[in-house]
């Protein structure tokens, strides 16, 4: 990535600390009981303990790891090897499939998080082809557009096949996890499934090169994932840090061989009306070793209006968020990937109902009576 550009440098308050606090208590959850494709989550009493584990992890930490998840190891190794081969090429070769605001899938090396450039390069792949999204972030624009995986590098030849095979297996895992999250909230196992019929999910290949200033830059700056669930595969280098709820400290998640790291996103937070919380996280870099990771971002259809579920709200637990359209939210967030903005990108707290608004609404209702 050449010399260190000031665009990579984090503000003083957000720079990584030199000492590492290792994550203690990030649950390692065994999913062997649901590894069979014929498992019926709604009828199996043996799943009660697993559902409770998932619920506690979502409520207390927002992150957990899973083993015996059903994704074949050879599929994961195949995509990991293809990723290393692709990123190992000269920059001019990778940039032949560089994405832009028109072709949003493919290679990219100048992404921003919180308006600071990330120390990484990526390759994005849409799970559903075509993926249908709004044509623009403008609220009055009702047109939609289609995203295709039409930018493929000449090398390695197996990259496309590896991604397509891997996507099928991880998608199955995502639906299983979504069912467990629903059950943990006291909902039917398939309560969320309909939102994903025309999903906007995507897979990202991440490469974090060695960084000469790891105390100043970040692979990915602090953020919360906007979608429903993220399923992360990473190598043994590590670097993922999670902001601990209890004291705000950044703690390092130690990689577990063949496991996936799972975190709930903003959509689950809104659907659950804050019963579960999306947690801030970031990625550290180091000066000696490169790091590879593969997140699967599980996102609903573009026409989904995200709002707290009626089953989870009542007078004692009033609605905490105004509805928002996922497609518009998604493409608005995408804008910040391509350029530094003058304002903070859209967040779910922009849709939070303030206590003052709730009081005004209640007062209005009482005056009508």
C-alpha positions as CSV (number, residue, x, y, z in Angstrom):
1,X,0.0,0.0,0.0
2,X,3.0,2.3,-0.3
3,X,3.9,5.1,2.2
4,X,1.6,5.9,5.1
5,X,-1.0,8.4,3.9
6,X,-2.4,10.7,6.7
7,X,-5.8,9.4,5.5
8,X,-5.1,6.2,7.5
9,X,-4.3,7.8,10.8
10,X,-7.0,7.5,13.4
11,X,-7.9,10.4,15.7
12,X,-6.0,10.2,19.0
13,X,-8.9,8.9,21.0
14,X,-9.5,6.0,18.6
15,X,-5.9,4.8,18.1
16,X,-5.2,1.3,19.3
17,X,-3.4,0.6,22.5
18,X,-0.2,-1.2,22.5
19,X,-1.3,-3.7,25.2
20,X,-3.8,-6.4,24.4
21,X,-6.7,-7.4,26.6
22,X,-7.6,-10.9,25.7
23,X,-11.2,-11.8,25.5
24,X,-12.3,-14.0,28.4
25,X,-15.8,-15.4,28.2
26,X,-16.6,-15.1,24.5
27,X,-18.8,-18.2,24.3
28,X,-17.7,-21.2,22.2
29,X,-21.0,-22.8,21.2
30,X,-21.3,-26.4,19.8
31,X,-23.8,-26.6,17.0
32,X,-23.5,-30.3,16.3
33,X,-27.2,-30.8,17.3
34,X,-28.3,-28.7,14.3
35,X,-25.7,-29.9,11.8
36,X,-28.1,-32.2,10.2
37,X,-30.2,-30.5,7.5
38,X,-33.3,-32.4,8.7
39,X,-33.2,-31.0,12.2
40,X,-36.5,-29.3,13.1
41,X,-35.6,-26.5,15.5
42,X,-39.2,-25.9,16.6
43,X,-39.9,-29.4,17.8
44,X,-36.7,-30.6,19.4
45,X,-36.6,-30.4,23.2
46,X,-32.9,-31.2,23.1
47,X,-32.3,-27.7,21.7
48,X,-33.5,-25.8,24.8
49,X,-30.0,-25.6,26.2
50,X,-28.5,-24.4,22.9
51,X,-31.2,-21.8,22.5
52,X,-30.5,-20.5,25.9
53,X,-26.7,-20.3,25.2
54,X,-27.4,-18.3,22.0
55,X,-29.8,-16.0,23.8
56,X,-27.3,-15.3,26.6
57,X,-24.5,-14.6,24.2
58,X,-26.7,-12.2,22.1
59,X,-27.9,-10.4,25.2
60,X,-24.6,-10.1,27.2
61,X,-21.9,-9.9,24.5
62,X,-23.4,-9.7,21.0
63,X,-20.5,-12.0,19.9
64,X,-19.9,-15.8,20.1
65,X,-18.0,-18.5,18.3
66,X,-19.5,-21.7,16.9
67,X,-17.9,-25.1,16.2
68,X,-19.4,-28.2,14.6
69,X,-21.4,-25.8,12.4
70,X,-21.8,-28.0,9.3
71,X,-19.7,-26.0,6.9
72,X,-17.3,-28.4,5.3
73,X,-13.7,-27.7,6.1
74,X,-12.6,-28.3,2.5
75,X,-14.9,-25.6,1.2
76,X,-13.5,-23.1,3.7
77,X,-9.9,-24.1,2.9
78,X,-10.6,-23.7,-0.9
79,X,-11.9,-20.1,-0.6
80,X,-9.1,-19.2,1.9
81,X,-6.5,-20.5,-0.6
82,X,-8.1,-18.7,-3.5
83,X,-8.2,-15.5,-1.5
84,X,-4.5,-15.7,-0.7
85,X,-3.7,-16.3,-4.4
86,X,-5.9,-13.4,-5.6
87,X,-4.5,-10.8,-3.1
88,X,-0.9,-12.1,-3.8
89,X,-1.0,-10.7,-7.3
90,X,0.4,-7.3,-8.3
91,X,-1.8,-4.3,-7.7
92,X,-2.4,-3.6,-11.4
93,X,-3.8,-7.1,-11.8
94,X,-6.2,-6.7,-8.9
95,X,-7.3,-3.3,-10.1
96,X,-8.5,-4.8,-13.4
97,X,-11.6,-5.9,-11.4
98,X,-11.8,-2.8,-9.3
99,X,-15.3,-1.8,-8.1
100,X,-16.8,1.7,-8.3
101,X,-20.1,3.4,-7.6
102,X,-21.6,1.8,-10.8
103,X,-20.0,-1.7,-10.4
104,X,-20.1,-2.1,-6.7
105,X,-18.8,-5.7,-6.6
106,X,-15.2,-6.7,-7.0
107,X,-11.9,-5.4,-5.8
108,X,-11.3,-2.3,-3.7
109,X,-8.4,-0.8,-1.7
110,X,-9.5,2.6,-0.5
111,X,-12.5,1.9,1.7
112,X,-13.3,4.2,4.7
113,X,-14.9,3.5,8.1
114,X,-16.0,6.5,10.1
115,X,-14.4,8.7,7.4
116,X,-10.9,7.3,8.1
117,X,-9.3,5.0,5.5
118,X,-9.0,1.3,6.4
119,X,-5.6,-0.5,6.1
120,X,-7.0,-3.3,4.0
121,X,-8.0,-4.5,0.5
122,X,-11.2,-6.4,-0.3
123,X,-13.1,-8.4,-2.9
124,X,-16.9,-8.4,-2.6
125,X,-19.3,-11.1,-3.9
126,X,-23.1,-10.9,-3.8
127,X,-24.8,-14.1,-2.5
128,X,-27.9,-13.7,-4.7
129,X,-27.6,-13.0,-8.4
130,X,-28.9,-10.5,-9.3
131,X,-29.1,-8.6,-6.0
132,X,-31.8,-6.0,-6.3
133,X,-31.3,-2.7,-4.4
134,X,-32.5,0.9,-4.7
135,X,-31.0,2.8,-7.6
136,X,-30.0,5.6,-5.2
137,X,-30.0,6.7,-1.6
138,X,-32.5,9.5,-2.4
139,X,-35.7,8.8,-0.4
140,X,-38.0,9.9,-3.2
141,X,-36.3,7.7,-5.9
142,X,-38.4,4.5,-6.2
143,X,-36.3,3.0,-9.0
144,X,-34.3,-0.2,-8.3
145,X,-31.1,-1.6,-9.9
146,X,-29.5,-5.0,-10.2
147,X,-26.1,-6.0,-8.9
148,X,-24.2,-8.8,-10.7
149,X,-21.0,-10.7,-9.9
150,X,-19.6,-9.8,-13.3
151,X,-16.1,-8.8,-12.4
152,X,-13.8,-11.9,-12.1
153,X,-10.0,-11.9,-12.1
154,X,-8.1,-14.0,-14.6
155,X,-6.3,-15.6,-11.6
156,X,-7.0,-17.7,-9.7
157,X,-9.5,-19.5,-12.0
158,X,-11.1,-21.3,-9.1
159,X,-12.1,-18.1,-7.2
160,X,-15.6,-17.9,-8.6
161,X,-16.4,-21.6,-8.0
162,X,-14.9,-21.4,-4.5
163,X,-17.1,-18.4,-3.6
164,X,-20.3,-19.9,-5.0
165,X,-19.8,-23.2,-3.1
166,X,-18.9,-21.5,0.1
167,X,-21.8,-19.1,-0.1
168,X,-24.3,-22.0,-0.2
169,X,-23.0,-23.6,2.9
170,X,-22.6,-20.5,4.9
171,X,-26.1,-19.3,3.9
172,X,-27.5,-22.6,5.4
173,X,-25.7,-21.9,8.6
174,X,-27.0,-18.3,8.7
175,X,-30.6,-19.5,8.5
176,X,-30.0,-22.0,11.2
177,X,-28.5,-19.3,13.5
178,X,-31.3,-16.9,12.6
179,X,-33.8,-19.6,13.7
180,X,-31.9,-20.0,17.0
181,X,-32.0,-16.3,17.6
182,X,-35.7,-16.2,17.0
183,X,-36.4,-19.1,19.4
184,X,-34.2,-17.4,22.0
185,X,-36.6,-14.3,21.8
186,X,-39.6,-16.6,22.3
187,X,-40.6,-16.4,18.6
188,X,-41.3,-19.1,16.0
189,X,-38.1,-20.5,14.5
190,X,-38.9,-19.2,11.0
191,X,-40.1,-15.7,12.2
192,X,-37.3,-13.9,10.4
193,X,-36.9,-16.1,7.3
194,X,-39.4,-14.3,5.1
195,X,-37.3,-11.1,5.2
196,X,-34.5,-12.9,3.4
197,X,-36.4,-14.2,0.3
198,X,-34.7,-11.6,-1.9
199,X,-31.7,-11.1,0.4
200,X,-29.0,-8.5,-0.1
201,X,-26.3,-10.6,1.6
202,X,-22.7,-10.5,0.5
203,X,-19.4,-12.2,1.2
204,X,-16.2,-10.1,1.5
205,X,-12.6,-11.4,1.2
206,X,-10.4,-9.2,3.4
207,X,-6.6,-8.8,3.2
208,X,-4.8,-6.8,5.8
209,X,-1.1,-6.2,4.8
210,X,1.6,-5.6,7.4
211,X,1.4,-2.0,8.6
212,X,4.4,0.1,9.6
213,X,2.3,2.1,12.0
214,X,0.0,-0.3,13.8
215,X,-0.3,2.1,16.7
216,X,-1.8,4.7,14.5
217,X,-4.0,2.9,11.9
218,X,-6.6,0.2,11.9
219,X,-7.5,-2.5,9.5
220,X,-11.2,-1.6,10.0
221,X,-12.2,1.3,12.3
222,X,-14.7,1.0,15.1
223,X,-18.2,0.2,13.7
224,X,-21.3,-1.9,14.2
225,X,-22.6,-4.2,11.5
226,X,-25.7,-2.8,9.9
227,X,-27.3,-6.1,8.8
228,X,-28.8,-9.0,10.7
229,X,-25.9,-11.4,11.3
230,X,-22.3,-11.6,10.4
231,X,-20.5,-15.0,10.1
232,X,-16.7,-14.5,10.1
233,X,-14.0,-16.9,9.1
234,X,-10.4,-15.8,10.0
235,X,-6.9,-17.1,9.9
236,X,-4.8,-17.7,13.0
237,X,-3.2,-14.2,13.1
238,X,-6.1,-12.6,14.9
239,X,-6.8,-8.9,15.2
240,X,-10.6,-8.6,15.8
241,X,-11.4,-6.5,18.9
242,X,-14.8,-6.1,20.5
243,X,-15.8,-3.2,22.8
244,X,-16.8,-4.7,26.1
245,X,-20.2,-3.5,27.4
246,X,-19.2,-3.5,31.0
247,X,-16.3,-1.0,30.9
248,X,-15.9,0.1,27.2
249,X,-12.5,-1.6,27.0
250,X,-11.3,-3.1,23.6
251,X,-10.7,-6.9,24.0
252,X,-9.0,-9.2,21.5
253,X,-10.9,-12.3,20.3
254,X,-8.5,-15.2,20.0
255,X,-9.1,-17.3,16.9
256,X,-10.3,-20.8,17.4
257,X,-9.3,-23.3,14.6
258,X,-12.2,-24.1,12.2
259,X,-14.7,-22.0,14.2
260,X,-16.8,-19.1,13.0
261,X,-17.1,-15.9,14.9
262,X,-20.8,-14.7,15.0
263,X,-22.1,-11.3,15.8
264,X,-25.6,-9.9,15.7
265,X,-26.1,-6.7,13.7
266,X,-28.2,-3.6,14.0
267,X,-31.3,-5.2,12.4
268,X,-31.5,-7.8,15.2
269,X,-31.1,-5.0,17.7
270,X,-34.1,-3.1,16.2
271,X,-36.3,-6.3,15.6
272,X,-35.7,-7.2,19.3
273,X,-36.4,-3.7,20.4
274,X,-33.0,-3.6,22.2
275,X,-33.4,-6.9,23.9
276,X,-30.2,-7.8,22.0
277,X,-27.6,-5.2,21.1
278,X,-25.2,-4.9,18.2
279,X,-21.7,-4.3,19.6
280,X,-19.0,-2.1,18.3
281,X,-15.8,-3.8,17.0
282,X,-12.7,-3.1,15.0
283,X,-9.7,-4.8,13.4
284,X,-6.1,-4.3,14.5
285,X,-3.1,-4.7,12.2
286,X,0.5,-5.5,13.0
287,X,3.9,-4.7,11.4
288,X,5.0,-8.3,10.8
289,X,2.2,-10.5,9.6
290,X,-0.6,-10.1,7.0
291,X,-4.1,-11.2,8.0
292,X,-6.9,-12.8,6.0
293,X,-10.6,-13.0,6.9
294,X,-13.9,-13.8,5.2
295,X,-17.1,-12.2,6.6
296,X,-20.6,-13.3,5.4
297,X,-23.0,-10.4,5.9
298,X,-26.5,-11.7,6.2
299,X,-28.9,-9.0,5.0
300,X,-32.6,-8.9,4.2
301,X,-34.4,-7.9,1.0
302,X,-34.1,-4.2,0.0
303,X,-37.9,-3.6,0.4
304,X,-37.8,-4.7,4.1
305,X,-39.0,-2.0,6.5
306,X,-37.0,-2.6,9.7
307,X,-38.9,-2.0,12.9
308,X,-39.4,-3.6,16.3
309,X,-41.6,-6.7,16.1
310,X,-45.1,-6.3,17.5
311,X,-44.7,-9.6,19.5
312,X,-41.8,-8.0,21.4
313,X,-43.4,-4.7,22.3
314,X,-46.1,-3.6,24.7
315,X,-47.0,-0.8,27.1
316,X,-44.2,-1.9,29.5
317,X,-41.7,-2.2,26.6
318,X,-42.7,0.5,24.1
319,X,-41.4,0.7,20.6
320,X,-37.9,2.3,20.6
321,X,-37.3,2.8,16.9
322,X,-39.1,4.4,14.0
323,X,-39.3,2.2,10.9
324,X,-36.6,2.5,8.2
325,X,-36.2,1.0,4.8
326,X,-33.3,-1.4,4.6
327,X,-32.5,-0.9,0.9
328,X,-32.2,2.9,1.3
329,X,-30.2,2.4,4.5
330,X,-27.9,-0.1,2.8
331,X,-27.0,2.0,-0.3
332,X,-26.6,5.1,1.9
333,X,-24.0,3.3,4.0
334,X,-22.3,2.1,0.8
335,X,-21.6,5.7,-0.2
336,X,-19.0,6.1,2.6
337,X,-17.1,3.1,1.2
338,X,-16.1,5.1,-1.9
339,X,-15.3,8.6,-0.5
340,X,-14.9,10.5,2.7
341,X,-18.1,12.3,3.7
342,X,-18.5,15.6,5.4
343,X,-21.0,14.1,7.9
344,X,-21.3,10.9,9.9
345,X,-22.8,8.0,7.9
346,X,-26.4,6.9,8.8
347,X,-26.8,4.8,12.0
348,X,-29.7,3.1,13.6
349,X,-29.7,5.6,16.5
350,X,-30.9,8.2,14.0
351,X,-34.2,6.3,14.1
352,X,-34.4,5.9,17.9
353,X,-37.5,7.3,19.4
354,X,-36.5,9.8,22.1
355,X,-38.3,9.9,25.5
356,X,-39.4,13.5,24.7
357,X,-41.0,12.3,21.4
358,X,-42.7,9.4,23.3
359,X,-44.0,11.9,25.9
360,X,-45.4,14.2,23.2
361,X,-47.1,11.3,21.5
362,X,-48.7,10.1,24.8
363,X,-49.8,13.7,25.6
364,X,-51.4,14.0,22.1
365,X,-53.3,10.7,22.6
366,X,-54.6,11.7,25.9
367,X,-55.8,15.0,24.6
368,X,-57.8,13.3,21.9
369,X,-59.6,11.2,24.5
